[in-house]
Amino acid sequence: MKPRAERALELLDESGIDVLLVTDLINVRYLSGYTGSNGLALLGPRTRSFITDFRYVIQAAEEVDPSFERRRASQDLLDAIPEVLGDSELRLGFEDDHVSVRQHGRLQKLLGERVELVPAGGLIERLRAVKEPDELERIRGATKLADAAFERVLGDGLIGRTEREVAVALDQEMRARGADGPSFETIVATGANGALPHATPRDVKISDGDVVVIDWGAALDGYCSDCTRTVAAGEPGDQARELYDLVLRAQLTGLEAVTAGRSGREADAIARRVVEDAGHGEEFGHGLGHGVGLDIHERPRLSQRSDDDLQTGNVVTVEPGVYVPGRFGIRIEDLVLVTDDGCEILTSLPKALLVVE
């Protein structure tokens, strides 16, 4: 693949933008390699600059792609932009999904009428959606690590442990195995708390017969994994087993629907139809999945409102769920690589209902 900056320049040309101002730190990292907390990049045919403040000058010298000119500025990095751009009249694209109203007003004041500010959010995200070989290697590593941590933690059982204890144990196990940390706040939700798709772990003990939703991921070298398994702490009962089988059928159907060239909306609809036909459509309120990479939620989206098409090299989740208020929730999620003729499942864990005594 062409270098990232070169591919980004091709997108600028398509968009009629002279220079792109990159302020989202994940996008800055993707383009330049910088991992600090204050930095921005300016990219154009004759401009390739990285700007940070005194605190990160040494770090930037070690991390930033040498094709970028490195500049030191005050902590308000916007102050340095007029000097980089010079006196030319141009169209400056900015990441409107990351730039605040205050920052936009400051940019206008600093640059004056000679520079036209053009909303250009999502350009770098389009590049990030298709993973390079080294990115895939890191995602595979994060997934393998997270899977192993899950198996180790469940080996100690669930009944009598609190949601928070299990979540903390999972986070610690991932770190012990070399993760940067969890890729998002680990979810462990038992009983009725499992009906909240983004439940927060509580100091509530898991009881015999509870259905437990566990959603976790590892971050490794900046790249994320994401997986959900719903397990039973003892025998869960007929209703839970019936709905588990339904969600599993929807998830397997969703996996079959994920292939290059299909829209995210269509993939969602194919899996959602399984749940709707069983009379539980109202209990599946979120999308089928989302892209995963440097960020835990990125393009492409697999949902009823998605405008994305799946491409070879996308890494996405497939995670249908059914949530019964006051009773329990069930979600099954795998991380997959989109291929020309389907998808490759990166998650190694089995999906049959696991009953943990």
C-alpha positions in Angstrom: 0.0 0.0 0.0 1.1 3.6 -0.6 2.3 5.5 2.5 -0.6 6.9 4.5 0.2 10.5 3.9 0.3 9.9 0.1 -3.1 8.2 0.2 -4.5 11.1 2.3 -3.3 13.6 -0.3 -5.3 11.7 -3.0 -8.4 12.2 -0.9 -7.6 15.9 -0.5 -7.4 16.2 -4.3 -10.8 14.6 -4.7 -12.3 16.9 -2.1 -10.9 20.1 -3.5 -8.9 20.9 -0.3 -5.5 22.5 -0.4 -4.3 21.6 3.1 -5.9 19.3 5.7 -5.6 20.2 9.4 -5.6 17.0 11.5 -6.4 17.6 15.1 -8.0 14.3 16.3 -5.2 12.6 18.1 -6.0 9.1 16.8 -5.8 10.5 13.2 -2.6 12.3 14.1 -1.2 9.0 15.3 -2.3 7.2 12.2 -0.6 9.7 9.9 2.5 10.5 11.8 3.1 7.8 14.5 2.9 10.3 17.4 1.3 8.9 20.6 1.4 12.0 22.8 -1.6 14.0 24.1 -1.0 17.4 22.4 -0.2 17.5 18.7 -1.6 18.3 15.3 -0.6 17.8 11.7 -1.0 19.9 8.5 -0.9 17.9 5.2 -0.9 19.2 1.7 1.0 18.8 -1.6 3.7 21.2 -0.4 3.0 21.1 3.3 3.7 18.2 5.7 4.1 19.6 9.2 3.7 18.2 12.7 3.3 20.6 15.6 3.6 20.0 19.4 4.7 21.8 22.5 7.8 21.7 24.7 6.6 18.7 26.7 6.6 16.4 23.7 9.5 17.6 21.5 11.8 14.6 22.4 8.9 12.1 22.1 8.0 13.6 18.7 11.7 13.3 17.5 11.5 9.6 18.3 8.0 8.8 17.0 7.0 11.1 14.2 7.5 10.0 10.6 10.6 11.9 9.3 8.7 13.0 6.2 6.9 15.5 8.5 8.6 18.7 9.4 8.5 18.9 13.2 7.7 22.3 14.9 7.6 23.4 18.5 4.8 25.8 19.6 3.0 27.0 22.7 0.5 24.6 24.3 -2.2 26.3 22.2 -1.0 24.7 18.9 -3.4 26.7 16.7 -1.1 29.7 17.2 1.5 28.1 15.0 -0.7 27.4 12.0 -0.5 30.8 10.3 3.3 30.6 10.1 3.1 27.1 8.5 0.6 28.2 5.9 2.2 31.4 5.0 0.4 34.1 3.0 -1.2 32.0 0.3 -4.9 32.0 -0.3 -6.2 28.4 0.2 -8.9 26.1 1.3 -8.1 24.5 4.7 -10.0 21.4 5.5 -10.7 20.8 9.2 -12.1 17.9 11.1 -15.5 19.3 11.9 -16.4 16.2 13.9 -13.5 17.0 16.3 -13.1 20.8 16.2 -15.1 22.8 18.7 -17.0 26.0 18.0 -14.5 27.9 20.0 -11.5 26.4 18.1 -13.2 27.2 14.8 -13.7 30.8 15.8 -10.1 31.0 16.8 -8.9 29.6 13.5 -11.0 32.1 11.6 -9.5 35.0 13.7 -5.9 33.7 13.2 -6.1 33.0 9.5 -8.4 35.8 8.3 -10.3 35.9 5.0 -7.4 34.6 2.9 -8.1 31.0 4.2 -11.4 29.4 3.6 -12.2 26.8 6.3 -13.9 23.7 4.8 -15.5 20.9 6.8 -13.5 17.8 6.1 -14.3 15.3 8.9 -14.0 11.6 8.1 -11.3 11.8 5.4 -8.6 10.1 7.5 -11.2 7.7 9.0 -11.8 6.5 5.4 -8.2 5.4 5.2 -8.2 3.9 8.6 -11.1 1.6 7.8 -9.0 -0.6 5.5 -6.3 -2.2 7.6 -2.7 -2.6 6.6 -0.9 -5.9 7.3 1.0 -4.6 10.3 -2.3 -3.3 11.7 -4.0 -6.7 11.3 -1.1 -8.3 13.1 -1.6 -6.0 16.1 -5.3 -6.6 16.1 -4.8 -10.4 15.9 -2.4 -10.1 18.9 -4.8 -8.1 20.9 -7.6 -10.5 20.2 -5.5 -13.6 21.1 -4.5 -12.0 24.3 -8.0 -11.0 25.3 -9.4 -14.5 24.6 -6.7 -16.1 26.7 -7.4 -13.7 29.6 -11.1 -14.5 29.5 -10.6 -18.2 29.7 -8.2 -17.7 32.6 -10.6 -15.6 34.6 -13.6 -17.8 34.0 -11.6 -20.7 35.2 -12.0 -19.3 38.7 -15.8 -19.5 38.4 -18.5 -16.8 38.6 -21.0 -17.6 41.4 -20.3 -15.5 44.5 -18.0 -13.0 42.7 -19.2 -9.5 42.1 -19.5 -7.9 38.7 -16.7 -5.5 39.6 -14.4 -8.2 40.8 -14.7 -10.2 37.6 -14.2 -7.0 35.5 -11.1 -6.0 37.5 -9.7 -9.5 37.3 -10.1 -9.5 33.5 -8.4 -6.1 33.2 -5.5 -7.2 35.3 -5.1 -10.5 33.5 -5.0 -8.6 30.1 -2.3 -6.3 31.5 -0.4 -9.2 32.9 -0.3 -10.8 29.5 1.2 -7.6 27.9 -1.8 -5.4 27.0 -1.6 -1.6 27.1 -4.8 -2.0 29.1 -8.5 -2.7 28.3 -9.6 -1.2 24.9 -12.8 0.1 26.7 -14.4 -0.2 30.1 -15.0 -3.9 30.6 -18.7 -4.8 31.0 -19.7 -7.6 33.4 -23.5 -7.5 33.8 -25.5 -10.2 35.7 -29.2 -10.7 35.7 -31.3 -7.6 35.0 -28.2 -5.5 34.6 -27.5 -7.5 31.5 -30.5 -5.8 29.8 -28.4 -2.6 29.7 -26.2 -2.9 26.6 -23.6 -0.6 28.1 -24.0 -1.7 31.8 -21.4 -0.6 34.4 -20.0 -3.3 36.7 -21.5 -3.1 40.2 -20.6 -4.5 43.6 -23.4 -7.0 43.1 -22.7 -10.8 43.5 -23.4 -13.2 40.6 -25.9 -15.8 41.8 -26.6 -19.4 40.8 -28.8 -19.3 37.6 -27.8 -15.8 36.5 -27.1 -15.0 32.9 -24.0 -12.9 32.7 -23.0 -10.6 29.8 -19.2 -10.1 29.5 -18.0 -7.5 27.0 -14.2 -6.9 27.0 -11.2 -6.1 24.8 -7.5 -5.5 24.9 -5.4 -2.7 23.6 -2.1 -3.8 22.2 0.4 -1.4 20.6 -2.5 1.1 20.2 -4.9 -1.4 18.4 -8.1 -2.7 19.9 -9.9 -6.0 20.2 -13.6 -6.4 21.1 -15.6 -9.5 22.1 -18.7 -10.4 24.0 -19.8 -13.7 25.5 -22.9 -14.4 27.5 -22.4 -17.2 30.0 -24.6 -18.9 32.6 -23.6 -19.1 36.2 -25.3 -22.4 36.8 -28.4 -23.6 34.9 -30.1 -20.5 33.4 -33.6 -21.9 32.6 -35.5 -22.6 29.4 -36.3 -19.0 28.4 -32.6 -17.9 28.6 -31.6 -21.0 26.6 -34.2 -20.3 23.9 -33.2 -16.7 23.5 -29.5 -17.6 23.5 -30.2 -20.0 20.6 -32.0 -17.1 18.8 -29.1 -14.7 19.3 -26.7 -17.3 18.2 -28.6 -17.9 15.0 -28.7 -14.2 14.3 -25.0 -13.9 14.9 -24.2 -16.8 12.6 -26.5 -15.3 10.0 -24.7 -11.9 10.4 -21.3 -13.5 10.0 -22.5 -15.1 6.7 -23.7 -11.6 5.6 -20.4 -9.9 6.1 -18.5 -9.8 2.8 -16.8 -7.1 0.7 -19.2 -5.2 -1.5 -22.2 -5.5 0.8 -23.5 -2.4 2.6 -23.4 -2.2 6.4 -27.1 -1.5 6.3 -27.8 -4.7 4.3 -25.7 -6.9 6.6 -27.5 -5.4 9.6 -30.9 -6.1 8.0 -30.0 -9.8 7.2 -29.1 -10.6 10.8 -31.9 -8.4 12.3 -34.5 -10.2 10.3 -33.8 -13.4 12.3 -34.6 -11.6 15.6 -37.6 -9.8 14.2 -39.1 -13.0 12.8 -38.9 -14.5 16.2 -40.9 -11.6 17.7 -38.0 -9.9 19.5 -37.2 -7.0 17.1 -38.0 -4.4 19.8 -35.4 -6.0 22.1 -32.5 -5.6 19.6 -32.1 -1.8 19.6 -28.5 -1.3 18.5 -26.6 -1.9 15.3 -25.1 -5.2 14.2 -21.5 -4.0 14.5 -18.8 -1.4 14.0 -15.3 -1.1 12.8 -12.4 -1.6 15.2 -8.8 -0.5 14.9 -6.9 2.4 16.7 -10.3 3.3 18.1 -12.9 0.8 19.5 -15.7 2.4 17.4 -14.7 3.4 13.9 -15.8 3.0 10.3 -17.5 1.1 8.8 -20.8 0.9 10.7 -23.1 -2.1 10.4 -26.5 -0.6 11.3 -29.9 0.4 10.1 -28.6 4.0 9.4 -25.2 3.1 7.9 -24.0 4.6 4.7 -20.8 2.5 4.6 -20.0 -0.3 2.2 -17.8 -3.2 3.5 -14.4 -3.5 1.9 -11.7 -6.1 2.0 -9.4 -5.3 4.9 -12.1 -3.9 7.2 -12.2 -5.2 10.7 -15.7 -5.2 12.2 -17.7 -6.7 15.0 -20.8 -8.8 14.5 -22.8 -8.5 17.8 -26.6 -9.0 17.7 -28.3 -8.9 21.1 -31.7 -9.4 22.8 -32.4 -7.5 26.0 -35.3 -8.4 28.3 -36.0 -5.6 30.7 -36.0 -6.7 34.3 -34.7 -10.2 33.4 -31.4 -10.5 31.5 -29.6 -9.6 28.3 -27.9 -11.8 25.7 -25.2 -10.7 23.3 -22.7 -12.7 21.2 -19.9 -10.8 19.5 -17.0 -11.8 17.3 -14.3 -9.6 15.7 -13.9 -10.4 12.0 -11.8 -9.5 9.0 -13.7 -8.7 5.9 -12.5 -10.6 2.8 -13.4 -10.8 -0.9 -15.6 -13.8 -0.4 -16.8 -13.5 3.2 -15.0 -12.9 6.5 -12.4 -14.4 8.7 -13.3 -14.8 12.4 -10.5 -13.5 14.5 -12.1 -14.4 17.8 -11.1 -17.9 18.9 -13.6 -18.6 21.7 -16.5 -21.1 21.2 -20.0 -19.7 21.0 -22.1 -22.6 22.5 -23.7 -21.5 25.8 -21.1 -21.9 28.5 -22.4 -22.9 31.9 -19.9 -22.0 34.6 -20.6 -23.9 37.9 
